[in-house]
């Protein structure tokens, strides 16, 4: 097995189902089944989940940013509890840690305790972001991955990798199977927010971007098999369109490529 321990970053939309909003128990059960496929391989799994299905602070103009962010942190706890229920229904042992203390529903995050629980075979859900406003759940995922000594951060989304442009808008967009941290910055690819990406780069934390719902994709990633996109410290072989972008960026300011990451 390539990775003995991984941190899985899920978007809140993974629990939303077809409606795109709220919590759909059927969607939570499907996500839990994907996690169980990985734990059945003996891989230790920690999960950070977003809250876009319940709340987006950026969509609350006029509200104090810190207040909106704290509301988002609470929404991630709701998602974590829903996912905990689904994982337990799937037969998994689960612990929920929160960055904001709320002992009635979850444990406060303690790094060594979380690691011990992972070693015992528990799935550990890490909720409430970093516990601080102005930081995204991507940043929380990068931070927690480094803290627990994960072998990789797997960003599971509805997009099956990182592209030279938004594949939903640009039919000429090309998927990049392997890029380095340096190449990602040079091409202006949006894999994660910059704070999260810097944490991963500084800690040499591999980032794997894949489609959560594609059959076998998650288990292939933890086995170390070719994935949709791997971002690490080694330069990848870029397709011609990306090489042209790099050449163009050398003569002009501003990033060109874009990849949806949420």
C-alpha positions as MATLAB code, in Angstrom:
seq = 'XXXXXXXXXXXXXXXXXXXXXXXXXXXXXXXXXXXXXXXXXXXXXXXXXXXXXXXXXXXXXXXXXXXXXXXXXXXXXXXXXXXXXXXXXXXXXXXXXXXXXXXXXXXXXXXXXXXXXXXXXXXXXXXXXXXXXXXXXXXXXXXXXXXXXXXXXXXXXXXXXXXXXXXXXXXXXXXXXXXXXXXXXXXXXXXXXXXXXXXXXXXXXXXXXXXXXXXXXXXXXXXXXXXXXXXXXXXXXXXXXXXXXXXXXXXXXXXXXXXXXX';
ca = [
       0.000    0.000    0.000;
       1.463    3.372   -1.028;
      -0.194    5.428    1.708;
      -0.780    4.037    5.205;
      -2.585    7.178    6.357;
      -4.409    9.796    4.305;
      -6.419   12.899    4.923;
      -9.518   13.084    2.754;
     -10.874   16.550    2.008;
     -14.543   16.475    1.054;
     -16.645   19.392   -0.089;
     -19.917   19.941    1.727;
     -21.687   19.308   -1.564;
     -20.730   15.634   -1.231;
     -23.556   15.349    1.304;
     -26.059   17.449   -0.621;
     -27.254   14.973   -3.213;
     -28.998   16.155   -6.358;
     -30.533   19.211   -4.715;
     -27.104   20.746   -4.155;
     -28.142   22.031   -0.752;
     -28.690   20.584    2.703;
     -27.864   17.062    3.847;
     -29.173   14.072    1.929;
     -28.837   10.839    3.983;
     -28.535    8.833    0.763;
     -25.599   10.982   -0.403;
     -23.960   10.647    3.022;
     -24.340    6.871    2.791;
     -22.657    6.844   -0.642;
     -19.758    8.929    0.688;
     -19.446    6.581    3.672;
     -19.303    3.593    1.325;
     -16.394    5.217   -0.537;
     -14.537    5.741    2.751;
     -15.178    2.141    3.806;
     -13.594    0.887    0.581;
     -10.396    2.622    1.687;
     -10.465    1.523    5.333;
     -11.071   -2.073    4.197;
      -7.596   -1.898    2.640;
      -6.130   -1.142    6.076;
      -5.545    2.542    5.347;
      -6.032    5.032    8.185;
      -8.436    7.805    7.175;
      -8.971   11.277    8.598;
     -11.564   13.540    6.985;
     -12.048   17.288    6.765;
     -15.371   18.337    5.262;
     -16.499   21.721    4.007;
     -19.846   23.407    4.530;
     -20.832   24.712    1.092;
     -24.041   22.690    1.196;
     -25.200   24.618    4.263;
     -23.452   27.967    4.371;
     -21.039   30.113    2.397;
     -19.754   33.159    4.214;
     -18.680   34.729    0.931;
     -22.327   34.798   -0.139;
     -23.372   36.892    2.863;
     -22.550   40.476    1.804;
     -22.752   43.008    4.582;
     -22.135   40.432    7.313;
     -19.010   40.710    9.415;
     -16.474   38.318    7.858;
     -15.398   36.756   11.146;
     -19.012   36.113   12.146;
     -19.765   34.545    8.765;
     -16.688   32.328    9.055;
     -17.650   31.134   12.533;
     -21.076   30.215   11.177;
     -19.334   28.222    8.468;
     -17.271   26.379   11.080;
     -20.446   25.381   12.909;
     -21.902   24.162    9.616;
     -18.900   21.849    9.139;
     -19.705   20.299   12.516;
     -23.242   19.568   11.330;
     -21.817   17.885    8.242;
     -19.316   15.918   10.321;
     -22.068   14.594   12.577;
     -24.145   13.573    9.554;
     -21.156   11.791    8.022;
     -20.347   10.166   11.365;
     -23.838    8.693   11.440;
     -23.476    7.345    7.896;
     -20.025    5.887    8.593;
     -21.246    4.167   11.731;
     -24.180    2.729    9.783;
     -21.557    1.309    7.408;
     -19.936   -0.481   10.355;
     -17.000    1.862   10.974;
     -15.746    3.205   14.294;
     -15.725    7.005   14.125;
     -14.496    9.872   16.286;
     -15.307   13.536   15.692;
     -12.868   16.260   16.737;
     -13.674   19.964   16.581;
     -11.341   22.945   16.506;
     -13.931   24.878   18.528;
     -14.690   23.179   21.812;
     -18.205   21.694   22.069;
     -17.811   18.664   24.314;
     -21.505   17.760   24.264;
     -21.242   16.599   20.637;
     -17.552   15.981   19.908;
     -14.025   15.929   21.286;
     -11.772   18.971   21.149;
      -8.998   18.418   18.611;
      -5.903   16.963   20.259;
      -3.267   15.882   17.778;
      -1.830   12.885   19.624;
      -5.293   11.619   20.545;
      -6.384   11.823   16.914;
      -3.273    9.901   15.821;
      -3.885    7.244   18.487;
      -7.473    6.818   17.309;
      -6.324    6.472   13.704;
      -3.847    3.793   14.749;
      -6.712    1.925   16.446;
      -8.631    1.886   13.169;
     -11.069    4.710   13.806;
     -12.082    7.119   11.069;
     -11.375   10.571   12.502;
     -13.519   13.503   11.372;
     -11.874   16.891   11.911;
     -14.506   19.622   12.019;
     -14.797   23.379   12.596;
     -11.929   24.238   10.272;
      -8.866   25.615   12.022;
     -11.019   27.235   14.700;
     -10.109   30.659   13.355;
     -11.897   32.955   10.905;
     -10.317   33.937    7.576;
      -9.080   30.379    6.917;
     -10.791   27.944    4.561;
     -11.460   24.253    5.099;
      -8.793   23.620    2.451;
      -6.317   25.279    4.800;
      -7.671   23.223    7.690;
      -7.150   20.081    5.607;
      -3.559   21.007    4.761;
      -2.811   21.869    8.392;
      -4.364   18.702    9.836;
      -2.702   16.511    7.198;
       0.690   17.808    8.299;
      -0.181   17.516   11.991;
      -1.280   13.883   11.841;
       1.542   12.828    9.542;
      -0.661   11.858    6.587;
       1.078   10.407    3.566;
      -1.113   12.417    1.205;
      -3.965   14.878    1.110;
      -6.719   13.618   -1.186;
      -9.007   16.355   -2.439;
     -12.133   14.585   -3.623;
     -14.403   16.784   -5.704;
     -16.800   16.635   -8.643;
     -13.905   17.444  -10.997;
     -11.706   14.498  -11.976;
      -8.381   16.260  -11.626;
      -6.605   19.534  -12.342;
      -6.997   21.048  -15.806;
      -5.271   23.797  -17.769;
      -8.602   25.660  -17.702;
     -12.108   25.171  -16.332;
     -13.321   22.005  -18.107;
     -16.939   23.040  -17.593;
     -16.359   26.237  -19.566;
     -13.484   25.476  -21.921;
     -13.746   22.362  -24.137;
     -10.036   22.636  -24.963;
      -9.025   22.213  -21.319;
      -6.468   19.443  -20.813;
      -6.157   17.365  -17.662;
      -2.723   17.345  -16.025;
      -1.903   13.910  -14.565;
       1.151   15.156  -12.669;
       2.393   18.639  -11.828;
       4.798   19.983   -9.255;
       4.117   22.705   -6.726;
       6.335   24.992   -8.814;
       4.521   24.247  -12.058;
       1.151   24.742  -10.375;
       2.147   28.239   -9.315;
       3.670   29.097  -12.687;
       0.545   28.010  -14.540;
      -1.770   29.734  -12.072;
      -3.717   26.522  -11.431;
      -6.213   26.726   -8.611;
      -5.750   23.426   -6.814;
      -6.436   24.876   -3.361;
      -6.401   28.345   -1.869;
      -2.919   29.824   -1.610;
      -2.565   29.410    2.152;
      -3.478   25.725    1.950;
      -1.241   25.191   -1.066;
       1.718   26.872    0.653;
       1.301   24.586    3.684;
       1.325   21.511    1.466;
       4.313   22.749   -0.519;
       6.364   23.633    2.561;
       5.647   20.251    4.153;
       6.077   18.294    0.889;
       2.554   16.963    1.305;
       1.394   15.266   -1.921;
      -2.011   16.483   -3.120;
      -4.202   14.090   -5.073;
      -7.203   15.574   -6.879;
      -9.886   13.169   -8.082;
     -13.586   12.608   -8.578;
     -15.032   11.109   -5.387;
     -17.811    9.318   -7.253;
     -15.741    7.637   -9.977;
     -15.696    3.874   -9.293;
     -12.430    2.666   -7.805;
     -10.741    6.038   -8.028;
     -10.231    6.534   -4.283;
      -8.868    3.038   -3.637;
      -6.537    3.336   -6.635;
      -5.145    6.565   -5.204;
      -4.235    5.076   -1.819;
      -2.610    2.103   -3.562;
      -0.372    4.542   -5.394;
      -1.789    3.701   -8.817;
      -1.972    6.454  -11.477;
      -4.551    9.004  -10.397;
      -6.331   11.852  -12.102;
      -3.879   14.506  -10.833;
      -0.943   14.257   -8.446;
       0.719   17.439   -7.191;
       4.070   16.987   -5.470;
       7.640   18.282   -5.468;
       8.641   16.588   -8.746;
       8.051   18.355  -12.070;
       5.566   16.559  -14.298;
       5.559   16.152  -18.088;
       3.253   18.920  -19.280;
       1.128   18.761  -22.433;
       1.984   21.272  -25.195;
      -0.821   23.677  -24.251;
       0.538   23.967  -20.701;
       4.084   24.483  -21.975;
       2.793   27.319  -24.142;
       1.103   28.837  -21.089;
       4.389   28.726  -19.193;
       6.165   30.463  -22.052;
       3.469   33.112  -22.244;
       3.536   33.699  -18.493;
       7.230   34.396  -18.686;
       6.403   37.489  -20.770;
       3.224   38.641  -19.068;
       1.858   39.157  -15.579;
      -1.019   37.209  -14.085;
      -2.042   33.532  -14.018;
      -3.751   31.989  -17.023;
      -4.853   28.479  -16.152;
      -7.750   27.792  -13.813;
      -9.130   24.652  -12.299;
     -12.229   24.538  -10.107;
     -11.304   23.112   -6.724;
     -14.401   23.328   -4.585;
];
